[in-house]
């Protein structure tokens, strides 16, 4: 399934990402279950500083964040986008939440992908639905705190 998926992992900052094939398969599964056709998806792993500049320039937010998602799709049935992830925020948030870095990273990867599927997290009901979907995807990946990404 992953061979036809146009999912790319790009690194602005040095970062080790294992299980790429499994992540691609999980994302392909997610998009298929949401009835979305994958056109192209870039994950850009970057520093806090890099993502802050993107957050300020494009979203007019002057604060650090773990993920910024850009939907570049031509229509609602397709997935085309870019997801920027701060590796520093992932590590910091994992520590604050007493989670493994691997679990937090996967959660954020799926969080960004779910935004591309049309999910939002602006209110408590939306946040609960987003968490439920993220947890389903973590289960799909058989993630435990000892999992090494």
DOBADREN-265542 format. One record per atom (N, C-alpha, C, O): y, x, z. Coordinates in steps of 0.02 Angstrom, whole numbers, padded with zeros to 5 digits, always signed. Each point is the difference from the previous one (the first is absolute). Example, Ala and Ser with C-alpha at 12.3 -4.5 7.8 and 13.67 -1.06 7.14 Angstrom:
BEGIN
-00284+00660+00390+00059-00045+00000+00060+00045+00000-00001+00052+00033+00054-00070-00069+00059+00042+00003+00055-00039+00037+00055+00025+00008
***
This chain:
BEGIN
-00060+00041+00000+00060-00041+00000+00063+00043+00000+00047-00015-00036-00046+00069+00076+00061+00040+00007+00018+00038-00063+00058+00018-00009-00108-00004-00035+00014+00040-00059+00052-00032-00046+00040+00034-00030-00041-00101+00026+00048-00034-00042+00065-00014+00036+00050-00017-00032-00050+00024+00097+00060-00014+00039+00051+00055-00010-00017+00060+00004+00078-00079-00016+00053+00048-00011+00038+00009+00066+00058-00021+00007-00092+00051+00041+00029+00013+00066+00007+00075+00007-00049+00038-00008+00110-00017+00024+00013+00072+00005+00028+00016+00069+00038-00039+00029-00057+00097-00004+00025+00025+00064+00041+00062-00014-00025+00050-00026+00089-00053+00042+00047+00054-00013+00028+00025+00066+00006-00038+00048+00011+00101-00045+00019+00031+00063+00066+00037-00006+00004+00052-00032+00049-00079+00063+00064+00034+00005-00004+00051+00056+00034+00052-00001-00077-00066+00049-00010+00043+00058-00075+00014+00005-00041-00043-00013+00025+00104+00032-00070+00019+00006-00036-00046+00049+00022-00009+00057-00077-00019-00080-00037-00048+00040-00072-00004-00027-00010-00002-00061-00037+00001+00106-00070-00004-00020-00023-00072+00002+00003-00033+00052-00027+00009-00108-00024-00069-00006-00072+00003-00026-00012+00016-00058-00035-00033+00102-00070-00004-00019-00018-00072-00016+00041-00045+00009-00100+00035-00034-00026-00068-00015+00040-00036-00053+00004-00062+00000+00026+00098-00046+00042-00031-00051-00040-00051-00041+00025-00054-00015-00086+00071-00002-00042-00045-00040-00011-00066+00038+00005-00054-00029-00020+00059+00093-00011-00060+00041+00064-00041+00007-00002-00062-00001+00058+00095+00008+00065-00035+00005+00014-00037-00065+00021-00058+00001-00033+00091-00057+00010-00033-00065-00045-00060-00007+00021-00053-00024-00084+00060+00044-00047-00056-00004+00023-00059+00044-00003-00057-00021+00026+00073+00081+00024-00052+00046+00062-00035-00029+00005-00062+00003+00041+00100-00031+00059-00031-00031-00019-00043-00060+00028-00054-00009-00074+00078-00031-00024-00040-00057-00031-00065+00025+00010-00053-00030-00049+00057+00084-00030-00059+00030+00055-00049+00024-00004-00060-00012+00054+00087+00046+00056-00041+00024+00034-00037-00058+00010-00061+00004+00007+00097-00056+00036-00031-00056-00044-00052-00035+00025-00053-00020-00088+00068+00014-00046-00049-00031-00004-00063+00043+00001-00056-00026-00007+00065+00092-00005-00058+00045+00064-00041+00000-00001-00060+00015+00058+00091-00030+00064-00034-00003+00015-00024-00071+00054-00027-00014-00102+00036-00031+00006-00021-00071+00060+00033-00035+00039-00032-00034-00034+00097+00045+00053+00040-00030-00031+00053-00045-00052+00029+00016+00083-00017-00073-00023+00052-00046+00039+00063+00014+00062+00000-00002-00098+00054+00016+00032+00064+00014+00022+00033-00066-00041+00014-00043+00105-00001+00038+00027+00037-00057+00007+00073+00019-00029+00044-00032+00068-00030+00084+00011+00068+00023+00029-00001+00070+00043-00042+00016-00066+00088+00026+00026+00004+00068+00003+00073+00021-00050+00036-00002+00109-00015+00023+00011+00068+00025+00013-00003+00074+00042-00037+00024-00079+00078+00013+00014+00012+00071+00033+00068+00005-00029+00050-00023+00088-00048+00052+00036+00063+00008+00004+00015+00074+00034-00036+00037-00067+00089-00016-00001+00021+00070+00057+00050+00009+00003+00050-00035+00041-00065+00083+00062+00039+00004+00021+00010+00073-00033-00022+00047+00089+00056-00040+00028+00015+00067+00045-00058+00022+00019-00043-00039-00004+00042+00104+00048-00048+00027+00067+00005-00037+00029-00051-00019-00006+00111+00009+00065+00011-00031+00002-00030-00071+00049-00033-00019-00101+00045-00019-00005-00025-00068+00000-00077-00001+00035-00031-00039-00076+00001+00083-00005-00073+00002+00063-00032+00028+00019-00055-00021+00014+00088+00067+00064-00026+00026+00051-00005-00057+00036-00050-00004-00033+00100-00038+00047-00002-00057-00016-00059-00047+00046-00033-00025-00110+00021+00014-00020-00057-00042+00019-00066+00034+00026-00046-00031-00039+00043+00095+00015-00061+00039+00076-00014-00001+00021-00057-00007+00019+00109+00013+00073-00008-00001+00025-00019-00069+00040-00046-00008-00064+00081-00042+00025-00010-00068-00019-00067-00030+00042-00035-00028-00106+00016+00035-00024-00060-00035-00001-00063+00043+00008-00055-00025-00018+00063+00090-00004-00059+00044+00060-00006+00046+00007-00050+00036+00037+00100-00037+00060+00000+00043-00018-00004+00074+00037-00029+00040-00094+00060-00022-00022+00004+00070+00010+00071+00024-00023+00048-00033+00056-00039+00089+00013+00067+00026-00045+00015+00059+00024+00016+00055-00090-00019-00066-00048+00015+00053-00065+00026-00031-00015-00013-00058-00023+00048+00099-00065+00025-00021-00049-00058-00006+00005-00049+00037-00052+00056-00083-00052-00050-00008-00063+00036-00023+00002+00057-00023-00059-00090+00031-00063+00031-00021-00016-00013-00073-00034+00041-00032+00059-00096+00004-00018-00018-00069+00055-00039-00033+00033-00042+00030-00023+00057-00095+00045-00039-00043-00039-00014-00063-00029+00045-00031+00029-00109+00011-00038-00022-00058+00048-00025-00054+00045-00040+00014-00056+00063-00075+00039-00023-00057-00047-00036-00048-00047+00029-00026+00060-00093+00015-00038-00041-00047+00031+00007-00069+00056-00022-00011-00093+00052-00035+00024+00011-00068-00037-00044-00050+00004+00010-00060-00039-00060+00086-00041-00044-00042+00042-00042-00046+00056-00021+00016-00083+00008-00075+00033-00042-00050-00010-00074+00015+00041-00042-00018-00098+00026+00051-00013-00070+00019-00041-00002+00064-00027+00052+00021+00021-00110+00008-00032-00007+00066-00075+00010+00000-00030+00009+00053-00002-00011-00111-00073+00009-00002-00020+00074-00007-00059+00016+00001+00109+00028-00008-00015+00071-00009+00028+00042+00058+00047-00020+00035-00079+00077-00025+00022+00048+00050+00023+00063-00035-00039+00034-00034+00102-00019+00043+00028+00063-00023+00054+00018+00051+00046-00039+00012-00052+00099+00017+00049+00016+00050-00005+00071+00026-00042+00040-00021+00087-00026+00068+00001+00064+00035+00004-00014+00074+00039-00042+00022-00079+00079+00016+00000-00007+00073+00012+00069+00029-00040+00046-00008+00097-00040+00043+00019+00063+00033-00021-00003+00073+00016-00049+00035-00050+00100-00012-00026+00002+00068+00022+00065+00034-00013+00055-00026+00045-00062+00084+00020+00058+00038-00060+00023+00043-00022-00036+00044-00002+00096-00058-00057+00026+00038+00021+00015+00072-00041-00003+00046+00105+00020-00036+00024+00013+00068+00001-00064+00041-00018+00000+00059+00040-00056-00090+00000-00064+00036-00071-00023+00015-00013-00029+00053-00033+00042-00098-00070-00020+00011-00027+00036+00062-00030-00032+00044+00042+00096-00041-00024+00038+00059+00033-00023+00064-00033-00009+00051+00099-00001-00053+00037-00021+00059-00021-00070+00022-00010-00012+00060+00004-00034-00107-00020-00069+00017-00071-00002+00027-00015-00038+00046-00029+00077-00075-00070+00002+00025-00001+00023+00072-00036-00029+00041+00075+00079-00025+00004+00026+00068+00027-00053+00048-00028-00012+00053+00084-00022-00073+00030-00052+00041-00048-00058+00013-00001-00028+00054-00038+00010-00105-00045-00057+00004-00070+00018+00025-00043-00043+00004+00033+00106+00013-00065+00025+00021-00055-00015-00051-00055-00022+00017+00072+00034-00080-00047-00010-00056-00014+00068-00032+00038+00048+00008-00092-00046-00045-00013+00059-00040+00048+00002-00059+00020-00053-00026-00002+00112+00004+00045+00007-00058-00032-00033-00061+00035-00030-00040-00100+00037+00033-00036-00029-00057+00008-00075-00003+00013-00029-00053-00022-00003+00110+00006-00073+00003+00071-00022-00016+00010-00047-00039+00039+00080+00067+00070-00018-00012+00018+00012-00074+00035-00041-00030-00059+00095+00001+00014+00015-00070-00029-00055-00045+00035-00025-00044-00097+00007+00056-00031-00052-00041+00036-00067+00009+00011-00036-00049+00008+00021+00110+00036-00063+00012+00064-00002-00041+00016-00051-00030+00020+00106+00028+00063+00003-00037-00012-00002-00076+00038-00032-00036-00090+00065+00013-00018-00004-00071-00013-00073-00019+00027-00024-00050-00067-00011+00090-00015-00070-00015+00061-00044+00010+00010-00049-00037+00032+00065+00085+00061-00038+00012+00044+00000-00063+00024-00052-00022-00014+00112-00005+00040+00005-00062-00031-00038-00057+00035-00034-00038-00101+00039+00031-00035-00036-00054+00006-00076+00009+00007-00036-00049-00011+00014+00111+00007-00072+00013+00070-00026-00018+00007-00056-00023+00044+00097+00033+00067-00020-00022-00001-00012-00076+00031-00047-00024-00066+00090-00013-00003-00008-00072-00038-00063-00020+00010-00027-00054-00053+00004+00099-00038-00063-00013+00041-00062+00019-00023-00056-00010+00082+00067+00037+00044-00056+00017+00006-00016+00074+00035-00047+00018-00069+00085+00024+00005-00012+00073+00065+00029+00026+00025+00050-00024+00002-00084+00075+00062+00022+00031-00012+00008+00075-00051-00022+00027+00099+00053+00007-00005+00010+00072+00068-00010+00033+00022+00039+00042+00011-00093-00062+00068-00015+00025+00000-00043+00063+00050+00000+00037-00104-00035-00024-00003-00041+00061-00069+00007+00032-00045+00030-00029+00036-00058+00089-00062+00010+00038-00061-00028-00036-00054+00030+00004+00061-00086-00038-00057-00029-00037-00021+00046-00057-00060+00012-00011+00108+00014-00026-00014+00045-00055-00030+00066+00025-00046+00027-00031+00072-00002+00086-00026+00062+00029-00073-00010+00020-00042+00044-00012+00026-00100+00043-00069-00014+00021-00047-00003-00061-00055+00026+00003+00078-00057-00057-00041-00004-00061-00009+00069-00030-00055+00017-00023+00107+00024+00023-00003+00068-00026-00050+00041+00041-00041+00036-00028+00045-00040+00094-00045+00038+00044-00073-00021-00011-00045+00041-00002+00035-00106-00007-00068-00025-00013-00028+00031-00064-00057+00022-00001+00096-00020-00051-00022+00029-00064-00010+00076+00007-00048+00027-00026+00094+00006+00061-00008+00072+00012-00066+00013+00037-00037+00045-00019+00023-00084+00070-00062+00009+00039-00062-00013-00042-00050+00035+00007+00054-00084-00052-00056-00012-00046-00013+00061-00044-00058+00018-00012+00111+00013-00011-00008+00058-00042-00025+00061+00040-00039+00039-00026+00061-00033+00088-00026+00054+00042-00075-00009+00012-00038+00048-00001+00017-00110+00012-00071-00014+00007-00038+00016-00064-00055+00028+00002+00085-00044-00059-00030+00015-00065-00013+00075-00007-00049+00022-00030+00095+00018+00059-00005+00073-00003-00043+00028+00057-00010+00061+00004-00015-00104+00040-00040+00022+00058+00038+00052+00041-00028+00053+00017+00090-00068-00002+00043+00048+00035-00013-00004+00075-00003-00054+00030-00005+00113-00001-00002+00006+00073+00048+00056+00019+00024+00036-00044-00010-00029+00106+00048+00050+00022-00023+00071-00016+00041+00046-00002-00106-00036-00009-00025+00067-00016+00000+00015-00074-00013+00056-00020+00028-00107-00022-00001+00010-00072+00051+00052-00020+00057-00001+00023-00078+00047-00067+00045+00052-00024+00020-00016-00071-00043-00006-00044+00107-00001+00033+00025-00014-00068+00015+00065-00035+00022+00000-00057
***
